[in-house]
Amino acid sequence: TFSTISSIDRGTKESRYAATVNGLINEFVGSFVLFFAALGLTKNFFGAEVLQYMKQMATQAGQTVDFSDLAIKAQVAPHTASGLSVAHLALGFLVMALVTSLGGPTGPALNPARDLGPRL
């Protein structure tokens, strides 16, 4: 297999513990990076931050704007997710980079959901 845990584990209690800790840390770091990078790449929001920014800028200019109007939100919405059309490519390259860099000790799983089915 692709896993190097078997080469770290020499059958002794100490080496088995080291292999387990190595795999646990590796999976935790990979899952952590994947989760937060995916959140950062997809910008999962619906324009609330943009509306707050626009309200703040209008207040500084001395204007009052009612953002409860649906027409304003409909005009702002297409511009809040400009780079999401290629986010799937960035996520694919992110997974490829994580599997390449962190996939050695435990195999290219990065989370138990992708790994449990094939192992069963």
N, CA, C and O of each residue as an XYZ file, in Angstrom:
480
protein
N       0.832     -1.196      0.000
C       0.000      0.000      0.000
C       0.870      1.251      0.000
O       2.099      1.184      0.040
N       0.195      2.384     -0.045
C       0.868      3.680     -0.046
C       1.306      4.084      1.357
O       2.080      5.027      1.523
N       0.813      3.373      2.361
C       1.043      3.756      3.746
C       2.461      3.435      4.193
O       3.004      2.383      3.857
N       3.050      4.338      4.944
C       4.373      4.094      5.520
C       4.295      3.808      7.007
O       5.326      3.696      7.669
N       3.079      3.687      7.547
C       2.927      3.356      8.961
C       3.548      1.997      9.241
O       4.165      1.810     10.290
N       3.398      1.045      8.327
C       3.951     -0.289      8.551
C       5.471     -0.264      8.615
O       6.061     -1.106      9.292
N       6.127      0.672      7.934
C       7.583      0.747      8.027
C       8.026      1.428      9.319
O       9.143      1.194      9.783
N       7.180      2.259      9.904
C       7.513      2.889     11.188
C       7.252      1.917     12.327
O       8.002      1.884     13.303
N       6.185      1.120     12.207
C       5.800      0.183     13.250
C       6.632     -1.089     13.119
O       6.486     -1.832     12.149
N       7.498     -1.337     14.091
C       8.377     -2.509     14.060
C       7.885     -3.641     14.963
O       8.616     -4.595     15.226
N       6.651     -3.529     15.432
C       6.100     -4.583     16.262
C       6.298     -4.367     17.748
O       5.731     -5.108     18.551
N       7.071     -3.391     18.135
C       7.249     -3.115     19.554
C       6.214     -2.092     20.001
O       5.611     -1.391     19.188
N       6.027     -2.029     21.303
C       5.038     -1.106     21.854
C       5.420      0.347     21.576
O       4.559      1.170     21.267
N       6.703      0.657     21.687
C       7.162      2.033     21.474
C       6.980      2.466     20.019
O       6.525      3.577     19.746
N       7.337      1.578     19.089
C       7.211      1.951     17.677
C       5.743      2.020     17.254
O       5.377      2.843     16.415
N       4.907      1.161     17.831
C       3.473      1.224     17.512
C       2.879      2.536     18.015
O       2.062      3.151     17.329
N       3.283      2.968     19.207
C       2.808      4.246     19.751
C       3.278      5.404     18.874
O       2.500      6.313     18.585
N       4.532      5.382     18.451
C       5.063      6.447     17.594
C       4.337      6.477     16.256
O       4.043      7.553     15.735
N       4.047      5.310     15.696
C       3.337      5.258     14.419
C       1.912      5.788     14.562
O       1.413      6.487     13.680
N       1.264      5.454     15.671
C      -0.101      5.937     15.903
C      -0.131      7.443     16.089
O      -0.984      8.124     15.520
N       0.794      7.967     16.880
C       0.856      9.419     17.095
C       1.183     10.134     15.786
O       0.597     11.171     15.478
N       2.114      9.580     15.021
C       2.468     10.166     13.728
C       1.250     10.221     12.805
O       0.989     11.251     12.183
N       0.516      9.136     12.717
C      -0.674      9.108     11.868
C      -1.761     10.044     12.358
O      -2.420     10.703     11.553
N      -1.958     10.114     13.671
C      -2.983     10.987     14.234
C      -2.668     12.453     13.968
O      -3.541     13.210     13.546
N      -1.441     12.850     14.210
C      -1.046     14.244     13.959
C      -1.147     14.562     12.473
O      -1.613     15.636     12.090
N      -0.712     13.630     11.643
C      -0.762     13.837     10.196
C      -2.197     14.030      9.709
O      -2.467     14.950      8.937
N      -3.112     13.180     10.148
C      -4.512     13.299      9.735
C      -5.145     14.570     10.292
O      -5.926     15.224      9.601
N      -4.818     14.927     11.529
C      -5.382     16.144     12.121
C      -4.941     17.380     11.348
O      -5.763     18.234     11.014
N      -3.652     17.477     11.065
C      -3.139     18.648     10.336
C      -3.744     18.704      8.934
O      -4.162     19.772      8.488
N      -3.796     17.578      8.242
C      -4.364     17.563      6.898
C      -5.831     17.945      6.878
O      -6.259     18.720      6.023
N      -6.613     17.405      7.819
C      -8.036     17.739      7.879
C      -8.253     19.194      8.265
O      -9.146     19.853      7.734
N      -7.436     19.699      9.189
C      -7.530     21.094      9.626
C      -7.272     22.041      8.457
O      -8.039     22.975      8.222
N      -6.198     21.795      7.736
C      -5.854     22.656      6.597
C      -6.928     22.557      5.520
O      -7.332     23.573      4.954
N      -7.392     21.348      5.232
C      -8.413     21.170      4.200
C      -9.708     21.882      4.572
O     -10.312     22.546      3.729
N     -10.139     21.750      5.822
C     -11.401     22.357      6.250
C     -11.356     23.877      6.150
O     -12.229     24.489      5.534
N     -10.339     24.484      6.755
C     -10.303     25.943      6.779
C      -9.920     26.543      5.427
O     -10.360     27.643      5.094
N      -9.119     25.845      4.660
C      -8.809     26.341      3.318
C     -10.040     26.258      2.422
O     -10.265     27.144      1.598
N     -10.837     25.203      2.573
C     -12.068     25.101      1.787
C     -13.041     26.211      2.164
O     -13.696     26.782      1.292
N     -13.141     26.519      3.447
C     -13.996     27.637      3.857
C     -13.482     28.950      3.295
O     -14.265     29.789      2.848
N     -12.181     29.130      3.315
C     -11.609     30.366      2.803
C     -11.728     30.495      1.298
O     -11.915     31.597      0.782
N     -11.623     29.385      0.590
C     -11.696     29.438     -0.872
C     -13.113     29.655     -1.385
O     -13.310     30.315     -2.406
N     -14.087     29.112     -0.694
C     -15.450     29.198     -1.199
C     -16.181     30.446     -0.745
O     -17.228     30.770     -1.306
N     -15.676     31.157      0.244
C     -16.318     32.371      0.755
C     -17.813     32.149      0.940
O     -18.636     32.759      0.258
N     -18.141     31.281      1.857
C     -19.519     30.868      2.060
C     -20.295     31.929      2.837
O     -20.531     31.774      4.036
N     -20.689     32.997      2.162
C     -21.554     34.002      2.764
C     -22.484     34.540      1.694
O     -22.295     34.284      0.505
N     -23.473     35.276      2.117
C     -24.499     35.735      1.193
C     -24.529     37.252      1.080
O     -25.601     37.830      0.902
N     -23.401     37.897      1.177
C     -23.329     39.328      0.969
C     -23.548     40.164      2.208
O     -23.591     41.390      2.107
N     -23.690     39.555      3.377
C     -23.934     40.334      4.592
C     -22.765     41.265      4.884
O     -22.965     42.402      5.311
N     -21.547     40.787      4.656
C     -20.383     41.629      4.903
C     -20.345     42.814      3.941
O     -19.983     43.925      4.329
N     -20.718     42.573      2.694
C     -20.709     43.642      1.698
C     -21.771     44.681      2.029
O     -21.534     45.882      1.894
N     -22.945     44.218      2.464
C     -24.008     45.165      2.818
C     -23.606     46.018      4.020
O     -23.893     47.215      4.054
N     -22.942     45.409      5.008
C     -22.480     46.189      6.165
C     -21.442     47.218      5.738
O     -21.456     48.351      6.220
N     -20.553     46.835      4.846
C     -19.541     47.764      4.353
C     -20.191     48.915      3.591
O     -19.810     50.074      3.760
N     -21.170     48.591      2.751
C     -21.859     49.641      2.001
C     -22.619     50.581      2.931
O     -22.659     51.790      2.703
N     -23.220     50.024      3.979
C     -23.945     50.851      4.951
C     -22.984     51.778      5.682
O     -23.300     52.946      5.909
N     -21.819     51.271      6.049
C     -20.811     52.081      6.728
C     -20.307     53.197      5.814
O     -20.146     54.334      6.258
N     -20.061     52.887      4.561
C     -19.592     53.909      3.621
C     -20.666     54.972      3.376
O     -20.349     56.156      3.257
N     -21.931     54.557      3.301
C     -23.013     55.524      3.108
C     -23.171     56.417      4.332
O     -23.453     57.608      4.199
N     -22.990     55.847      5.529
C     -23.083     56.639      6.754
C     -21.956     57.656      6.819
O     -22.176     58.796      7.231
N     -20.761     57.263      6.422
C     -19.637     58.203      6.418
C     -19.858     59.332      5.422
O     -19.386     60.449      5.636
N     -20.570     59.052      4.337
C     -20.848     60.079      3.334
C     -22.060     60.925      3.708
O     -22.407     61.863      2.991
N     -22.710     60.597      4.832
C     -23.856     61.368      5.286
C     -25.162     60.963      4.640
O     -26.119     61.737      4.652
N     -25.225     59.773      4.078
C     -26.445     59.295      3.429
C     -27.063     58.190      4.272
O     -26.374     57.512      5.034
N     -28.340     58.023      4.128
C     -29.026     56.912      4.772
C     -29.593     56.004      3.688
O     -30.270     56.456      2.765
N     -29.305     54.732      3.821
C     -29.757     53.750      2.832
C     -30.458     52.633      3.584
O     -29.945     52.133      4.585
N     -31.618     52.246      3.108
C     -32.362     51.137      3.699
C     -32.008     49.864      2.930
O     -32.396     49.695      1.774
N     -31.265     48.972      3.589
C     -30.813     47.750      2.925
C     -31.804     46.605      3.058
O     -31.492     45.471      2.697
N     -32.993     46.889      3.570
C     -34.001     45.833      3.618
C     -34.664     45.644      2.257
O     -35.405     44.682      2.055
N     -34.403     46.551      1.330
C     -34.970     46.454     -0.013
C     -34.321     45.291     -0.764
O     -33.096     45.186     -0.820
N     -35.125     44.447     -1.321
C     -34.631     43.265     -2.032
C     -33.904     43.637     -3.318
O     -33.016     42.903     -3.751
N     -34.251     44.737     -3.926
C     -33.614     45.143     -5.182
C     -32.138     45.461     -4.976
O     -31.312     45.143     -5.832
N     -31.798     46.082     -3.852
C     -30.391     46.393     -3.569
C     -29.608     45.100     -3.357
O     -28.495     44.946     -3.862
N     -30.197     44.178     -2.611
C     -29.519     42.899     -2.369
C     -29.344     42.115     -3.670
O     -28.330     41.442     -3.858
N     -30.317     42.198     -4.555
C     -30.208     41.494     -5.834
C     -29.122     42.102     -6.715
O     -28.503     41.395     -7.510
N     -28.888     43.396     -6.582
C     -27.827     44.034     -7.359
C     -26.449     43.707     -6.800
O     -25.481     43.608     -7.555
N     -26.353     43.540     -5.493
C     -25.063     43.275     -4.853
C     -24.677     41.799     -4.958
O     -23.491     41.484     -5.050
N     -25.647     40.896     -4.948
C     -25.383     39.460     -4.869
C     -24.459     38.913     -5.955
O     -23.574     38.127     -5.619
N     -24.601     39.271     -7.231
C     -23.700     38.684     -8.234
C     -22.238     39.085     -8.058
O     -21.346     38.400     -8.559
N     -21.987     40.169     -7.364
C     -20.620     40.657     -7.220
C     -19.935     40.148     -5.955
O     -18.747     40.403     -5.755
N     -20.659     39.435     -5.102
C     -20.053     38.957     -3.863
C     -19.293     37.660     -4.047
O     -18.449     37.330     -3.213
N     -19.555     36.919     -5.096
C     -18.916     35.625     -5.303
C     -18.256     35.574     -6.673
O     -18.553     34.692     -7.478
N     -17.372     36.506     -6.931
C     -16.786     36.596     -8.268
C     -15.837     35.451     -8.587
O     -15.790     35.003     -9.733
N     -15.083     34.966     -7.615
C     -14.102     33.932     -7.891
C     -14.581     32.528     -7.629
O     -13.789     31.589     -7.704
N     -15.854     32.352     -7.323
C     -16.338     31.020     -6.993
C     -16.452     30.106     -8.207
O     -16.597     28.892     -8.056
N     -16.389     30.669     -9.394
C     -16.504     29.823    -10.580
C     -15.282     28.933    -10.766
O     -15.370     27.910    -11.445
N     -14.164     29.290    -10.190
C     -12.965     28.463    -10.285
C     -12.524     27.922     -8.926
O     -11.428     27.375     -8.802
N     -13.369     28.072     -7.911
C     -13.007     27.583     -6.577
C     -12.860     26.067     -6.564
O     -12.044     25.537     -5.810
N     -13.635     25.362     -7.382
C     -13.526     23.902     -7.412
C     -12.157     23.458     -7.914
O     -11.646     22.429     -7.470
N     -11.558     24.207     -8.823
C     -10.202     23.879     -9.278
C      -9.189     24.072     -8.157
O      -8.304     23.240     -7.959
N      -9.324     25.167     -7.430
C      -8.411     25.422     -6.318
C      -8.567     24.360     -5.238
O      -7.574     23.935     -4.646
N      -9.793     23.926     -4.973
C     -10.005     22.865     -3.986
C      -9.397     21.547     -4.457
O      -8.833     20.801     -3.657
N      -9.508     21.263     -5.737
C      -8.894     20.052     -6.279
C      -7.386     20.068     -6.150
O      -6.778     19.068     -5.768
N      -6.777     21.209     -6.470
C      -5.326     21.323     -6.316
C      -4.915     21.294     -4.847
O      -3.841     20.792     -4.515
N      -5.760     21.828     -3.967
C      -5.476     21.776     -2.532
C      -5.464     20.333     -2.044
O      -4.553     19.929     -1.322
N      -6.468     19.556     -2.435
C      -6.508     18.145     -2.032
C      -5.314     17.399     -2.612
O      -4.712     16.573     -1.926
N      -4.960     17.679     -3.868
C      -3.797     17.036     -4.476
C      -2.520     17.372     -3.701
O      -1.700     16.489     -3.447
N      -2.350     18.637     -3.326
C      -1.157     19.043     -2.580
C      -1.128     18.411     -1.196
O      -0.066     18.000     -0.729
N      -2.276     18.329     -0.533
C      -2.315     17.717      0.796
C      -2.046     16.220      0.727
O      -1.332     15.682      1.574
N      -2.603     15.545     -0.263
C      -2.357     14.102     -0.407
C      -0.892     13.850     -0.727
O      -0.294     12.906     -0.210
N      -0.311     14.690     -1.578
C       1.093     14.522     -1.937
C       2.009     14.793     -0.754
O       2.977     14.064     -0.541
N       1.716     15.823      0.009
C       2.620     16.201      1.099
C       2.358     15.436      2.387
O       3.305     15.120      3.108
N       1.106     15.129      2.697
C       0.792     14.493      3.978
C       0.274     13.072      3.833
O      -0.028     12.434      4.842
N       0.160     12.559      2.633
C      -0.444     11.252      2.430
C       0.462     10.072      2.678
O      -0.001      8.933      2.630
N       1.731     10.296      2.939
C       2.663      9.190      3.109
C       2.409      8.309      4.313
O       2.267      7.098      4.147
N       2.344      8.856      5.517
C       2.213      7.998      6.697
C       0.907      7.225      6.787
O       0.910      6.096      7.278
N      -0.191      7.776      6.340
C      -1.477      7.105      6.534
C      -2.191      6.786      5.237
O      -3.311      6.277      5.265
N      -1.587      7.064      4.125
C      -2.285      6.895      2.863
C      -3.067      8.160      2.564
O      -3.261      8.995      3.448
N      -3.513      8.309      1.334
C      -4.156      9.573      0.961
C      -5.617      9.656      1.395
O      -6.503      9.776      0.547
N      -5.879      9.597      2.678
C      -7.260      9.643      3.154
C      -7.672     11.058      3.531
O      -8.675     11.558      3.021
N      -6.944     11.697      4.386
C      -7.204     13.025      4.938
C      -8.443     13.088      5.809
O      -8.631     14.073      6.523
N      -9.273     12.101      5.776
C     -10.368     12.003      6.736
C     -10.918     10.582      6.696
O     -10.796      9.898      5.679
N     -11.516     10.137      7.783
C     -12.007      8.757      7.828
C     -13.143      8.482      6.848
O     -13.330      7.337      6.438
N     -13.895      9.494      6.467
C     -15.030      9.270      5.570
C     -14.572      8.791      4.197
O     -15.252      7.974      3.576
N     -13.442      9.280      3.716
C     -12.932      8.847      2.412
C     -12.200      7.521      2.510
O     -12.029      6.836      1.501
N     -11.769      7.147      3.699
C     -10.890      6.000      3.854
C     -11.592      4.765      4.396
O     -11.145      3.648      4.136
N     -12.666      4.933      5.133
C     -13.280      3.804      5.826
C     -13.927      2.810      4.862
O     -13.758      1.601      5.018
N     -14.656      3.301      3.879
C     -15.340      2.415      2.934
C     -14.411      1.474      2.192
O     -14.654      0.267      2.193
N     -13.347      1.974      1.553
C     -12.442      1.067      0.846
C     -11.725      0.079      1.762
O     -11.416     -1.038      1.347
N     -11.463      0.478      2.988
C     -10.768     -0.440      3.895
C     -11.679     -1.555      4.386
O     -11.207     -2.643      4.719
N     -12.971     -1.295      4.433
C     -13.903     -2.344      4.856
C     -14.082     -3.354      3.740
O     -14.830     -4.320      3.895
